[in-house]
Amino acid sequence: MPPRWNEDRLTAKLGIDYPVIQGPLGGLSSQKLTAAVSNFGGLGSFGAHGLTPEAIKEAIAEIRSLTSKPFAMNLWVSMEDEGARTSDENAFNRSLVSLTTHLAALGAPHPTFKPYSPARFEDQARILLDAKVPVFSFIFGIPSREILEECRAKSIVTIGTATTPEEGAVLQEAGVDAIVASGFEAGGHRGSFLRAAEDSLTGTLSLVPQIVDNVDVPVIAAGGIGDARGVVAVLALGAEGVQMGTVFLACEESGASLLHRQALRGKKAGHTALTKGFTGRLARGIHNRLLQELNQEGTAVLPYPLQRSLVRNLAIPAEAAGRSDLLPLWAGQSANLSTCTDVSGFLTSLVEEISEIAGPIIQWSAARREKQILK
């Protein structure tokens, strides 16, 4: 019997019906969205890197109250950039200059410098380990050998993120269960960790087959995948699953604001750009006034996560004022393909369309992958 597109090593490993993973979406996650994707038969994910350990524990409990299906919790291994701990008030004030005019126009208070209070990845990871979450996904590096060994001992599936073939090889060497091949088309942050993000901008169609041919674990394609055509394309390249973020960000169940969801469905959503100005780390969002101004030459940008905290001082009043032009609007290059308003409706349509067009392509890809494994 020919293989079905939704039956492969990834779905077997994760215990899901369809190899469709919802991108973790960082601070725009919601327990409702995570559970909705998992309840449908995909893998819902929750980005917890910005939460305290106690808040992570509460989020896990809420997700478990909404679904009995597998779900993923996502963390950032690297929590800060060089210079974050030594950045001073003078640096803060230099970076604030680019926001002061907008803050005054919105009647927002003038933020003042506060010393950086670092968070520890290990403390966050401990919550996931103690809770025995079904899946632990991560970006910006690789957890310690001790953490990965504890995951294996507790049957927690691990998914690492690679933005280059070299990162994929290092993740396999570390013993992860699956690898997300994240092309530069993806929205949000570039999760690079071996080289600078600016030197790791490989496109999805180039990245996926290179990683597939060099690792033994299932590869999950991410970046610029917005509909069934994109899913079938990366499955043909050897991926055994897809991770989609922007399309789910537009759904009512996401944690994105109404302004953000409206922007994703607007005509300008197709114009995206990379910037360090929103958080201090390279990330992709819709090109708007804020992104353009923060990308101007000479604009001072604090190290991550200090810049992220600074920009929040503008984002909160801008959202209250309905000023989407002054918001960080995370989005991938296929944002214009986003038609999702509710998770169930979107996934039902996606699965039906993939099933209609996938047949021969999936059979060929599965046969090629089998030959590759046997080499």
N, C-alpha and C positions, 0 to 999 in steps of 0.2 A: 504494500500500500504506500503511495507517495506521501512524503512528509507534509504535515499541515504547517502553515506559517507560524502558528502560535504554539507549536510543540517543539521545544528545543531544550538544550542544556540549561539555559537561563530560567525558563519557566519551571523546569523541574527543580532546580536549585532553590528558587525563591518560593515555590509552592503557589504560583499564581496562574491564572488562565491565559493571560495575554502578556507578551513581552513589551509592555508599554509602561514606562516609569515616568511619573510626574516629577519634574525638576524640583529640587527642595526650595527654591525661591527665597532663600535667606529670610530677611525680616518681613517678607510679604507672605509667608506661609500662613496657613490656618489649619486647625485641627479638623474642621469641617471638610475642607478640600482634600486633605490627606486621606480621611476615612472614605470619602465619596469615591475616589479613584480605586482604593483598595477594595471597597465593597463591590465595585463593578467587575473586578477581576484583574486589574492592573496592580502596580505597586505605587501607593501614595507615599510621598516623602515630606518630611518636615525639617526645614532649616533652623537649627537651634543654636547656631554659633554666637548669636548676640544675647543669649539668655543666661541668667545665673543658673547654677546647678539646681537650686530649688524650683525655679521656673521650668526647667527642663523636665524635672520629675513630674510636675503638675501637667505639663503638655502631654507626656507619655500616658499618664493616667486618663486624661480626657480622650485621647485618640483611642485608647483601649475601651473606653465606654461607648464609643461610636462604631467600632468595628472589631470583629474577631479575626479578620484577615491579616496577612503579613503587611507590614509597613516599614519604612526606613526613617531613621533619624540621621541627620546630616550635620557634621561639624567641620570646622576649619582647623587643620593641624597647626598652621602658623597663625598666631593670634595678633601679631604686631609686626611692623616693619622697623628696620634699623633707624634709630633716631627718635623713636616714639618716647622712650624713657628719659631722654635728655632734652627734648624739645621744651623751650621756655616761653615766657610770656611775650617776649619780643617776636618770636616766630608766630605765635598765636595772633598777635595784632597785625602782622604783615599779611597773613592769610585772610584775616577778617575784612581787610580793606575792600576786597572784591564783592563783599556782601552788604556793606554798610548802607549803601544807597537804597537797596531793596528793603532792608530791614526798616529803615526810616519811613519809606513810602507805605509800608504795611502797618506802621505803628507798633512794630514789635520791639521788645526790650533789647538793649544792647548787651550781648553776652560778655561775660568776663572770664578770664583765664582760670582754669582749675587744674591742679597737678594731675597727671595721668595715673589712673588706678588700674593696673594690669589684671587681666583675667587669665586663668590657666586652662589650656586644653585638657590636661590630665584630669582636672577636677570635673569638667564636663563629661569626659569620656567615662569616668567612674560611674556616673549616674546611668549611662546607657548600659554599661556592663552589669551593674547590680540589678537593673530592671530586666535584663536579658531581652533586649529589644530584638525583633526578628532580623532586622538588617541595619548595619552600621555603615553609612556611606560617608566619604570624606574627600576634601579637596585641599590644595595648598600643602601637599606633602604626604608623608606616610607615618602613621602612628608607630610607636616603639614596638620592638619584637615582643615584649611582654604583653602589651595590649592586644596585639594580633593573636598571640598564643591563647590568651584568655578568651578571646572571641571564638576561636576554634573549639576550645574546651566546653564552651557554653552553647555551641551550635548557632552562634550569631554569624550570619552571612556578611562578609565584608566587600564593599565596592569602593575602589579607589578611582581617582580622576586623573587622566593624562591629557596634556595638550600637545605633546610631541611623541614620536615613536620611542625616543629614549626614555621618557617618563613611563611609557607603557611597559618597557622592558624591566625597569627598576621596580615597578609595582608587582609584576609577576614574580620577580626574584624575592620580593618580600612575602609572597604567599597569599595575596588577596584572592577572593573567590571570583570576582568579575571586575572589568575595567571599563569605565566610561571614557570613550574617545571624544573629547570636547573640542569641536572645531571653532575657529575664531568667529563664525557667524552667530554664535550663541549670545543670548542676552545676559546681563549681569557680569559678574567678575570672571576674569581669566584665572584659572586655578593653577597656573604654572609654578613649578618649584625647582627645576634644575637650572633653568636659565631665566632671564628677565622676561616678563610677559610680552614685552615689545619684540623680543627675539623668538617668540614661540607661537606665532600667528599662522598656524597651519589650518587650511580649510577642511571641513568635514569629509568631503569626497576624496581628498588626498590622505587624510589622517587615518580614516577607518581601515582601508585595506592594508596600510603599512603596519598598523598594530595587529590586525587579524593575522597577518602572515608571520608574526614574530612572537606570538604568545599562545599558550595552550588553553587559557581560560576564556569564557564567553566575553565578547566585546559588545558594549552598549554604545550606539552612536548618539551623539548630541550636537546640536548647533544647526539652526536653520531648517529644522524639520517641523513643518507646519500642517501637513495633511497626509493622506494615504500615499500620494505619489512619493513624498519624501521618505516615508517609512519603507516602502517597497524598494526604493533606490538603495538605501543603506543596507537592507537585508540582502540585496543582490551583491553588495560589496563584502559580505561575510559577517556583518553584525548579527547578533542573535537577539537584539532588543534595541529599543530606542528610548531616549530620555527627552521629553518635551517640556519646556518651561513656559515660554511666552504664551502659548495657546491656552494653558491652564490659568495663567495670570489674568487673562481676560474674563474668566468664568466668574459668575456671581459668588461662588463659594470661596474664592481666593481672598487673601488678606489685603489685596491692593485696594486703594481708595477708589471711589466712584470716578474721580477725575482721571486717575491712572487708567482704569478700565475703559473709559470713554476715549482717551487718547489712543489706546491700543486698537480701537475699532475705527479710528479716524483716518483720513487720507494721508496725514503726515507721518503715520506710524512706520511707513516704509523707509523713511530717511533716518538711519541710526548712525551713531559714531562711537568711537572709543574715547574714554576720558579717564584721567586720574582725579579730576576735580571733585567728583562726588564723594569719594571716600579716601583717596590717597592710593588706591590700587586700581589698576587698569580694568575698566568695565565698559560694557556696551549699553547704551540707552538711546531713546528717541532724541534726535537733534532738536533742541529748543534753545531759548534764550540763555538759560542758566548754563547749559552745556557749552554753548558757543563762547560765553564770556569766561568760563573757567578754563577753557582750552586756549585762551589768548596767550601769546608769548609774554613772559614776564610775570604771569599770575603766580603768586606764591601758594603752594599746596603743602599741607602738613603731612607727615607720615601716617599711614593707616595704624590705628583707627581714629586718630585725632581729627583728621579732615572730615571723617564721617560724622563725628559728634558735632563739629563746627557747622556743617551744612544743615544738620537737623534743626538748628536754631532758625534757619530760614524756611525749611520745608514745612514745619508745623504751621506757622502763621500763613504761609503761601497757600497751603491746602485749605485752611479755614476761609481764606479770601477767594477761593476758586481760581487761583493763579497757577494753572498747569505749566505755564511757561517758566515758572521758577521752581519746579519740582524735578527731582531725579526720577525720570520715567524709564525704568529698566525695560529693555525689549531686545529681542534678537532680530536678525535681518529679515526673517520671514514674518514679521509682525502683521503685515498686511494680509496674511493668510488666516489670521486668527478669526474664527467664526464662533468660538465657544461662548455660549451664554450659560449653559448648565452642563455639568460634567457627564451625567448619564446620556443626555442627548448627543453630545459631541462624541463620546466614546462608542456609542451604538453605531453612529454613522461611520466613524473611522474604521471600526472592525468590519462592517459590511463592505466598505469600499476596498479595503485591503484584501479581503477574501475574494472579491470579484476579479482583481487584477494580478494577484500574487502567484498563483499556481505554478506555471512553468519556471518562473524566475526563482522561486524558492526551492524548487526541486533541484535546479542547476546549482544554486549556491550551496545547498546542503551537501550535494555530491562533491563539490569542490572542497568544502571544508573537511569532509571525511578523508579525502586524499591528503589534505594538508596535515591532518592529525596523524595519519599513518606514516608520514615521512620520517 
